[in-house]
Amino acid sequence: MQDNQIFVGNIPFVYKINSCPSNESLPDSMEFSITINNETGLLSQLVNSRTEMVLAKAYSEGGLIPGVSDETEIRKPYADKLIEFVNENVEYLKGKSVLEIGCGTGYLLQRLNTETGANVLGLEPGDYSAHSKYNIEIIRDFFPSKEISEKFDVIILSFLLEHIVDLSSMLSNISKHLVDGGKLIIAVPDNEDYLMLGDSSIFLHEHIHYFTKSSLLETLNRNGFTVNAIEKSKYSKVLFCACSPRLPDLRLVLGFERHYKIGMEHLYSLLLEHSNKSIGVYPARIINALQIFRDQKGLELKNIRFINDDAHLQGKYYPGFDIIIENFQDFSENPTDIVIITTLSFESLLLEKVKKVVSEDRIFLLSKIYLNS
């Protein structure tokens, strides 16, 4: 049973970072609404036919928003932690068959093959051929694929399950492709702290579901999977799971609407209070809120600067925002009057960096903005 539908607003459609302030062949923004499954406690996007059509085109083009696994300084630790989790929960990977659904460039599979001796195969609908250099067999298709009929010892969904509209169908098909005793390894964003804050920055049209530990357990349990291990990553807001009855805890997601509204009010008040000052947003996680404030309240964004440490993003634009993304060095040489730190994962780390450039009384933490509501 679905209940508690919430209209969030019109938010940017981000599937890659652009060289100009607009997506070329896809919309810059679309409506976004959410609903809560009262049986599992899972918060999900309400997907319509237009969203499905636009997403299908984006996946086929092979979007390059952060999340594609590779050896860069920012992304490599995610793969490191996932491989560590796989080794802890799958015995003797050498010679075992591993399928990764949604494998991107094949980086994770290449490492598993090299480091463990596993026989690996990738399935990926997007065209990452220009970015792949890992010499891994990748079938370009969606799952399930007519080109894959065999069963595997291990199937990996690394930051994929949150993209799947029909979870029951997906998990049922995965079961058919696992050998007896096979393991499903899952990595998904851990949204618990963001939902508690009512933080709209987690919302992307590509992400259909917003898992917590409880809702992931319930979803897997209700789809015939026994969870052998589940843990929160020590590196970032990520849940790792290697796939007993329990009631979902709805308090967190049912309270989201209240926290969201209050948090947005306080964020808007802060931006309005400092509208005559330059504001650094580090990183630019609040673009959803900024577009909503611009559309619904007429907020001017001329005093906003976007700061990000990811080299892939520097000099680029988010769709619909004529604000170039700059690196921390640029910010250090020309600091803003105030800075809003918008990440929970690396809040303390970024705070220490920014304190070396501006005084602490000019730094605002998104977590404090929301919690002081």
C-alpha distance (Angstrom), angle and dihedral (degrees) to the residues before:
residue distance angle dihedral
M1 . . .
Q2 3.81 . .
D3 3.81 120.7 .
N4 3.81 144.6 152.1
Q5 3.79 99.4 52.6
I6 3.83 114.2 -165.5
F7 3.81 127.5 -168.0
V8 3.81 106.7 -143.7
G9 3.81 99.7 -178.4
N10 3.79 141.3 -114.9
I11 3.83 107.5 -38.8
P12 3.83 133.9 177.5
F13 3.79 117.6 -81.8
V14 3.81 99.6 -132.2
Y15 3.78 117.6 -178.4
K16 3.80 99.0 137.1
I17 3.79 138.0 5.0
N18 3.79 111.7 -102.9
S19 3.80 136.7 -143.5
C20 3.83 88.4 -135.8
P21 3.84 132.6 35.7
S22 3.83 94.7 -94.9
N23 3.80 141.7 58.9
E24 3.79 110.0 -111.2
S25 3.80 105.7 -140.9
L26 3.81 101.8 5.5
P27 3.82 132.0 63.4
D28 3.80 119.2 -85.6
S29 3.81 91.6 -137.2
M30 3.81 141.1 5.9
E31 3.78 138.2 -174.6
F32 3.79 117.1 -82.7
S33 3.82 127.2 -159.4
I34 3.79 131.3 167.4
T35 3.78 137.5 -154.5
I36 3.80 135.5 -168.0
N37 3.80 125.2 -130.1
N38 3.79 104.4 -138.8
E39 3.80 91.7 -159.3
T40 3.79 98.0 56.0
G41 3.80 103.6 18.2
L42 3.81 89.1 -123.5
L43 3.80 117.9 151.2
S44 3.82 111.2 -147.9
Q45 3.77 141.2 175.0
L46 3.80 117.2 -104.7
V47 3.80 101.3 -122.6
N48 3.80 122.2 -157.0
S49 3.81 129.9 -170.8
R50 3.81 93.0 -94.7
T51 3.79 92.3 53.4
E52 3.83 91.0 49.0
M53 3.81 91.0 50.5
V54 3.82 94.1 48.7
L55 3.82 92.2 45.2
A56 3.81 92.0 50.5
K57 3.80 89.8 54.7
A58 3.82 91.9 46.2
Y59 3.81 92.4 50.9
S60 3.79 91.3 48.2
E61 3.80 90.4 52.8
G62 3.82 89.8 50.0
G63 3.79 105.7 -122.5
L64 3.78 117.2 -137.6
I65 3.78 103.6 -151.8
P66 3.83 112.9 143.5
G67 3.79 108.4 -71.7
V68 3.80 101.4 69.6
S69 3.79 103.9 120.6
D70 3.78 117.7 -119.1
E71 3.81 142.9 136.0
T72 3.81 97.1 -88.5
E73 3.80 118.9 125.3
I74 3.81 93.8 -107.9
R75 3.83 98.8 43.6
K76 3.79 103.4 34.0
P77 3.85 95.3 74.1
Y78 3.83 90.1 60.7
A79 3.81 89.8 57.3
D80 3.82 90.9 43.8
K81 3.81 92.1 56.1
L82 3.80 94.0 44.3
I83 3.82 92.7 50.4
E84 3.80 88.9 48.8
F85 3.81 89.5 52.6
V86 3.82 92.0 47.8
N87 3.81 91.5 51.7
E88 3.81 90.7 49.9
N89 3.80 93.6 51.3
V90 3.82 105.3 34.3
E91 3.80 118.1 58.9
Y92 3.79 121.6 -142.4
L93 3.79 101.4 -2.2
K94 3.79 91.9 -178.5
G95 3.80 109.0 114.5
K96 3.80 93.6 3.0
S97 3.79 120.7 128.5
V98 3.80 116.6 -112.7
L99 3.79 126.7 -172.7
E100 3.79 120.5 -170.2
I101 3.79 113.9 -162.9
G102 3.79 111.1 -152.1
C103 3.80 93.0 15.0
G104 3.82 97.8 168.0
T105 3.79 108.9 -163.0
G106 3.82 93.7 -6.8
Y107 3.81 94.8 -111.7
L108 3.81 95.3 134.9
L109 3.81 92.5 47.4
Q110 3.78 91.9 48.3
R111 3.77 90.1 55.1
L112 3.81 93.2 46.6
N113 3.79 90.1 50.6
T114 3.81 93.7 47.4
E115 3.80 98.1 39.9
T116 3.83 101.4 38.0
G117 3.82 107.0 19.6
A118 3.81 92.9 -120.2
N119 3.81 119.2 157.7
V120 3.79 103.2 -119.7
L121 3.79 137.7 -164.2
G122 3.80 129.1 178.5
L123 3.78 132.2 -150.2
E124 3.81 117.5 -163.5
P125 3.83 131.1 158.6
G126 3.81 94.9 -163.6
D127 3.78 125.1 84.5
Y128 3.79 103.1 -114.0
S129 3.79 93.3 149.0
A130 3.80 91.7 113.7
H131 3.80 90.3 54.7
S132 3.81 99.7 39.2
K133 3.77 120.7 97.3
Y134 3.77 101.3 152.2
N135 3.82 101.5 97.6
I136 3.82 94.0 -130.8
E137 3.81 124.1 146.8
I138 3.79 106.8 -108.1
I139 3.79 124.9 178.8
R140 3.79 110.9 -150.1
D141 3.79 103.0 -137.1
F142 3.78 144.6 94.3
F143 3.81 122.8 -95.9
P144 2.99 125.8 -70.7
S145 3.79 92.7 42.3
K146 3.81 128.2 -171.9
E147 3.80 86.7 -139.8
I148 3.81 92.1 64.6
S149 3.79 117.8 64.6
E150 3.82 101.9 143.5
K151 3.79 128.8 93.4
F152 3.79 125.5 -117.0
D153 3.78 137.5 -146.8
V154 3.80 91.0 -137.9
I155 3.80 133.1 19.9
I156 3.81 118.5 -168.9
L157 3.79 127.0 -156.3
S158 3.79 105.0 -174.4
F159 3.82 109.0 -176.1
L160 3.80 90.5 -26.4
L161 3.81 109.4 102.1
E162 3.82 91.5 70.7
H163 3.84 87.9 61.0
I164 3.82 96.7 55.0
V165 3.83 117.6 101.7
D166 3.83 97.4 -164.7
L167 3.80 105.8 43.0
S168 3.81 94.8 173.6
S169 3.81 93.0 55.2
M170 3.81 91.9 44.5
L171 3.81 94.8 49.8
S172 3.82 91.9 43.9
N173 3.80 91.1 54.2
I174 3.79 91.4 46.5
S175 3.81 89.5 54.4
K176 3.81 89.0 56.4
H177 3.81 90.5 55.2
L178 3.81 97.4 49.9
V179 3.80 122.7 90.3
D180 3.81 118.3 -128.6
G181 3.78 105.4 -72.3
G182 3.80 91.4 15.5
K183 3.79 121.6 149.3
L184 3.77 132.6 -127.9
I185 3.80 111.6 -153.2
I186 3.79 116.8 -161.4
A187 3.79 133.6 -172.7
V188 3.80 117.2 -176.3
P189 3.80 134.9 161.3
D190 3.82 111.5 -88.3
N191 3.80 103.7 -130.8
E192 3.79 99.7 175.7
D193 3.82 98.3 105.8
Y194 3.81 92.7 41.9
L195 3.82 92.0 51.1
M196 3.79 89.7 48.9
L197 3.82 89.1 55.7
G198 3.81 94.3 42.8
D199 3.81 88.0 -123.5
S200 3.83 111.7 174.2
S201 3.82 92.4 -166.5
I202 3.81 89.9 89.4
F203 3.79 91.9 67.6
L204 3.80 119.0 104.3
H205 3.79 125.2 158.0
E206 3.82 87.6 -129.0
H207 3.81 89.7 59.5
I208 3.80 110.0 75.0
H209 3.82 97.2 171.9
Y210 3.81 133.2 41.8
F211 3.78 107.2 -155.9
T212 3.77 130.6 -159.0
K213 3.79 122.8 -173.9
S214 3.81 90.0 -99.5
S215 3.82 96.7 47.8
L216 3.83 92.6 45.7
L217 3.80 90.5 52.1
E218 3.81 91.9 48.4
T219 3.81 93.6 46.1
L220 3.79 92.5 51.9
N221 3.79 93.3 42.8
R222 3.80 92.4 51.8
N223 3.80 90.7 49.2
G224 3.80 96.2 54.6
F225 3.83 101.4 -93.5
T226 3.79 126.1 129.1
V227 3.78 111.7 -147.7
N228 3.81 111.6 -132.2
A229 3.78 96.6 178.7
I230 3.77 137.4 -0.8
E231 3.78 126.5 176.7
K232 3.77 142.7 164.2
S233 3.79 113.8 -115.6
K234 3.80 115.2 -112.5
Y235 3.80 89.4 -147.3
S236 3.80 102.5 56.1
K237 3.81 144.7 -20.0
V238 3.81 94.8 -60.7
L239 3.80 134.0 128.0
F240 3.82 119.2 -145.2
C241 3.80 117.6 -162.3
A242 3.80 135.1 179.8
C243 3.64 109.1 -161.1
S244 11.55 118.2 -68.2
P245 3.80 129.7 122.5
R246 3.84 110.6 -89.2
L247 3.77 137.2 159.3
P248 3.79 116.1 -112.0
D249 3.79 117.1 -112.9
L250 3.80 103.3 -128.3
R251 3.79 97.2 174.6
L252 3.79 94.2 91.2
V253 3.79 98.9 49.7
L254 3.82 95.1 35.7
G255 3.79 88.1 56.4
F256 3.80 92.7 49.8
E257 3.82 96.5 92.0
R258 3.81 92.6 55.0
H259 3.81 93.3 45.5
Y260 3.80 90.9 44.9
K261 3.80 94.4 53.1
I262 3.81 94.6 45.1
G263 3.80 93.5 44.3
M264 3.80 92.0 49.3
E265 3.82 90.7 50.1
H266 3.79 91.8 53.5
L267 3.79 94.1 44.8
Y268 3.82 90.1 50.4
S269 3.81 91.0 48.3
L270 3.81 90.7 52.5
L271 3.81 92.4 49.7
L272 3.80 91.0 47.0
E273 3.81 92.6 47.4
H274 3.82 90.6 54.3
S275 3.81 97.4 36.5
N276 3.82 89.8 121.7
K277 3.82 91.8 56.0
S278 3.79 134.1 69.5
I279 3.81 111.5 -101.9
G280 3.79 124.8 -157.5
V281 3.80 115.2 -154.0
Y282 3.82 109.2 -158.3
P283 3.00 110.1 -146.5
A284 3.83 106.6 1.4
R285 3.80 95.4 -118.2
I286 3.81 93.8 134.2
I287 3.81 97.7 66.9
N288 3.81 89.2 114.1
A289 3.81 90.5 57.1
L290 3.82 92.4 42.4
Q291 3.80 92.5 54.3
I292 3.82 91.4 47.1
F293 3.83 90.8 50.0
R294 3.80 90.8 47.3
D295 3.82 94.0 47.6
Q296 3.79 99.3 39.7
K297 3.82 103.1 29.5
G298 3.81 103.9 24.4
L299 3.81 93.0 -119.4
E300 3.81 113.3 179.2
L301 3.82 114.3 -133.0
K302 3.82 99.6 -167.8
N303 3.81 91.3 111.3
I304 3.83 94.4 52.2
R305 3.82 124.6 103.2
F306 3.82 125.2 -173.3
I307 3.82 118.2 -139.7
N308 3.82 124.7 -171.6
D309 3.82 136.6 165.8
D310 3.82 94.9 -149.8
A311 3.81 108.9 104.7
H312 3.82 89.9 -153.8
L313 3.81 89.9 66.5
Q314 3.81 102.3 43.5
G315 3.79 114.9 114.6
K316 3.82 90.8 12.1
Y317 3.81 134.4 105.9
Y318 3.78 138.6 -129.0
P319 3.82 111.6 -125.1
G320 3.80 112.1 -87.8
F321 3.84 94.7 13.5
D322 3.80 121.0 102.2
I323 3.81 89.4 -159.5
I324 3.79 116.3 112.6
I325 3.80 115.7 -136.7
E326 3.80 110.3 -118.4
N327 3.79 132.2 -167.9
F328 3.78 127.3 -115.7
Q329 3.81 92.7 -103.9
D330 3.81 90.3 59.3
F331 3.78 89.5 49.3
S332 3.82 92.1 48.3
E333 3.80 91.6 54.5
N334 3.81 92.3 47.5
P335 3.82 108.5 21.4
T336 3.78 123.9 -167.7
D337 3.80 124.1 -120.0
I338 3.80 91.4 -108.6
V339 3.81 135.4 7.8
I340 3.80 129.5 -146.9
I341 3.82 113.0 -156.7
T342 3.80 106.0 -153.2
T343 3.81 106.1 -178.9
L344 3.78 126.1 92.4
S345 3.80 94.4 -170.5
F346 3.80 96.4 61.5
E347 3.80 101.5 16.2
S348 3.82 96.0 127.1
L349 3.81 93.2 44.9
L350 3.80 93.7 50.4
L351 3.80 91.8 43.9
E352 3.80 91.1 58.2
K353 3.82 90.4 48.5
V354 3.80 94.6 49.4
K355 3.83 93.1 45.4
K356 3.79 87.7 65.8
V357 3.81 89.3 60.9
V358 3.81 106.5 33.8
S359 3.80 133.0 20.5
E360 3.81 117.5 -92.2
D361 3.82 92.8 -115.7
R362 3.82 87.6 65.5
I363 3.82 93.7 53.8
F364 3.81 122.0 89.2
L365 3.80 124.6 -168.5
L366 3.80 116.2 -146.8
S367 3.80 89.7 -141.9
K368 3.81 90.1 58.0
I369 3.80 93.1 44.1
Y370 3.80 90.0 55.7
L371 3.79 97.6 38.8
N372 3.81 93.8 48.6
S373 3.78 89.6 62.4
